[in-house]
Every structure is written in structure tokens, then in C-alpha cells.
């Protein structure tokens, strides 16, 4: 149902906003962009492989609240890992460019 999909997308988006504002920069400063990108990609792979199997798992889970919790967790996991990877790639690209070329790389 579209309304339920909207709830899942809303929660994933809000969790990504909170993650990016309060957690991401601390991780990036602590472990560095390259390691953070690697961790994001390593976390995204299982998340993306797990999502198609949720429909099979739901056949055996009768509790509606548990289904929603599993779906929210999988969606947030995917969103955080892919958001981390994308943001870190943008940082690495900008860090690798010469100072006079950064505007051109970013489309200005």
C-alpha cells in the first residue's frame, strides 16, 4: 500500500538526516574518509542482498509489529550505508581535485 511505503521512506529519510548531521562527521574525523567509504560499502552489500529475502521471511513471521521493525531496520541500514558511501565519495573526489578545479568538478 502506498501509504505504508511512504511511512518507511519517511523514517529512512529522517534517520539519514539525523545520522548525517550528528554521527557522520564524527566518524569521518575519527577513521578518515577512505576507511569510512570502505565500511559503508561493506555494510551496504549485505543490506542490499538481505532486502529481497524479507518477503520470504515475512511468510513465517505473523507478528505485524515485528514485520514493521524488521522492515524499518533493513531500510535504515541500507539508507545509512549508501548515504555514507555517497557522501564519502563526494568528499574524496573534492579532496583529490586541485584547488582551482573544485568548482568545475562540482558543476559551477
N, C-alpha and C positions, 0 to 999 in steps of 0.2 A: 504494500500500500504506500503511495507517495508520501503521506504524512509521516509514516514511520521511518521511511528513508530520510526524510528531512530532519527528523529528530537525531538520527545517527550522524548525519553530516554536520548538523549544528554542534553537537557535542564534540565531534572530532575537530572542527574548526576552532571552537573555543579552547579546547585543550591545547591545540597547536599554538594559539595566541599566547596563552599562559606559559607554555613551555619556551617559546621563543623569547618572550620578554624577561622571564625570571630565571630560567635554567640554562638556556643555550649559551649565553655569553660567558657564564661561569665555567661551563665545560670546555668551551673553546679556549679560554685563557689558561685553564689548568692543563689540558692534554694536547692542545695545539690543533690547528685545522686539519692537517693530514690524518692524524690518528682519529679525529672525530668523524671525518668522512668515511674512513675505513670501518669504524664501529657502526655508523649509520647504515652503510651498505650491507654489512654482515647481519645487522638486525632486520633490514628490510627483506632480505631473501627469504628467511623462514616465515616472516609475516605474510608475504605475498603468496608463498606456497600453501600456507595454512588456510587462507580465506576461502578457497573453493571447497574445502572439506567441511566447512561449517554447516552447510546444508545437510551433509550426511550425518554429522554429529547431532544435529537438531532432531533427527528422527528418533534418537534414543533418549533425548532429554525432554521430559514432559513439563518441567517447571518453567513457566514463562519468564519469571524473573531471572533465572539462571541463563536462559537463552539470551535475554537482553544484555546481561552482564558480559557474557562471552562475546557478543557482537560488538559492544562498546569497547571492550578491551582490545579485540583484534583490530577494530577500526582506528583506535587511538595509537596503538602500537605501529600500525602501518603509516599513519599520518606523521607521527613523531620521527620515525626513522627516515622516511622520504623527505620530510621537511628539513631535517638535519643535514642530509646529504646534499640537497639542492642548495641550501644556504651556504654550506661549506664550499661547494664547488664555485659559487659566485665569489666568495672571499678569496679562494685560491687563484681564480682567474684574474681578479683585480690585483692581487699581490704579485702576480707574475708579470704584469704589464709595466712598461716604462711609465714614469710619472706623466709625461706629456701625451700618452696614448690612452689613459684610463677613461677619459670622456668618450673617445671614439669606440672603445670596447663596450661601454655601457649605452651606446646609442645616441650620444649627444653630439 
